[in-house]
Amino acid sequence: MKHYTFVPQGVCARQIDFSLENGKLHDVHFTGGCPGNTTAIGKLLEGTDAARAVALLKGNQCGFKGTSCADQLARGVEKALQEHH
């Protein structure tokens, strides 16, 4: 299992940590952000196919920010998947 740390831009969360194993997401954790939402995202994505999570979450927006914690997670996972291949 490989651990990744991603520093999001334009959102309340200051850091997003996650692990990838065999293309699956594990241990998604946000530092900062809306605790109810970010905790739920982590629980819902546990064991999910990482590419599918990117497809589901990329482009989701929070208000007028043009991004969201979920979108930033998708960007971080997408980057990790690209680095992994």
C-alpha positions in Angstrom: 0.0 0.0 0.0 1.4 3.4 -1.0 0.5 6.5 1.0 0.0 9.9 -0.6 -0.3 13.4 0.7 -1.9 16.1 -1.4 -2.0 19.8 -0.7 -5.4 21.1 -2.1 -5.9 24.6 -3.6 -8.9 26.8 -3.2 -10.7 24.9 -0.4 -10.9 24.9 3.4 -9.1 21.6 3.7 -5.3 22.1 4.2 -4.2 18.6 3.4 -5.6 15.3 2.0 -4.0 12.0 2.8 -4.9 8.7 1.2 -3.5 5.3 0.3 -3.7 3.3 -2.9 -3.4 -0.5 -3.1 -4.2 -2.4 -6.3 -6.0 0.6 -7.7 -8.3 0.9 -4.7 -8.5 3.9 -2.3 -7.9 3.5 1.4 -7.6 5.7 4.5 -8.9 8.9 2.9 -8.4 11.7 5.5 -8.8 15.4 5.2 -7.1 17.9 7.5 -9.5 20.9 7.7 -12.6 21.3 5.7 -16.2 20.5 6.8 -15.7 17.5 9.1 -19.1 15.9 8.4 -18.7 16.0 4.7 -15.0 15.0 4.6 -15.4 12.2 7.0 -18.3 10.9 5.0 -16.3 11.1 1.8 -13.5 9.0 3.4 -16.0 6.3 4.6 -17.8 6.1 1.3 -14.6 5.8 -0.7 -12.9 3.1 1.4 -12.0 0.2 -1.0 -13.4 2.0 -4.0 -11.7 1.8 -7.4 -9.6 5.0 -7.5 -10.3 5.7 -11.2 -14.0 5.5 -10.5 -13.7 7.8 -7.6 -11.9 10.4 -9.8 -14.7 10.1 -12.4 -17.4 10.6 -9.8 -15.8 13.5 -7.9 -13.8 15.5 -10.4 -15.6 18.8 -11.2 -17.8 18.9 -8.1 -17.9 22.5 -6.9 -18.5 24.1 -3.5 -20.3 27.4 -3.9 -18.5 29.7 -6.3 -15.0 28.4 -5.6 -14.7 26.5 -8.8 -13.6 23.4 -6.9 -14.4 21.5 -3.7 -12.7 19.2 -1.2 -14.1 16.2 -3.3 -12.8 17.7 -6.5 -9.4 18.3 -4.9 -9.3 14.7 -3.7 -10.1 13.6 -7.3 -7.2 15.7 -8.6 -4.8 14.3 -6.0 -5.9 10.7 -6.7 -5.6 11.3 -10.5 -2.1 12.7 -10.0 -1.1 9.7 -7.9 -2.5 7.3 -10.5 -0.5 9.0 -13.2 2.7 8.8 -11.1 2.0 5.2 -10.4 1.8 4.2 -14.1 
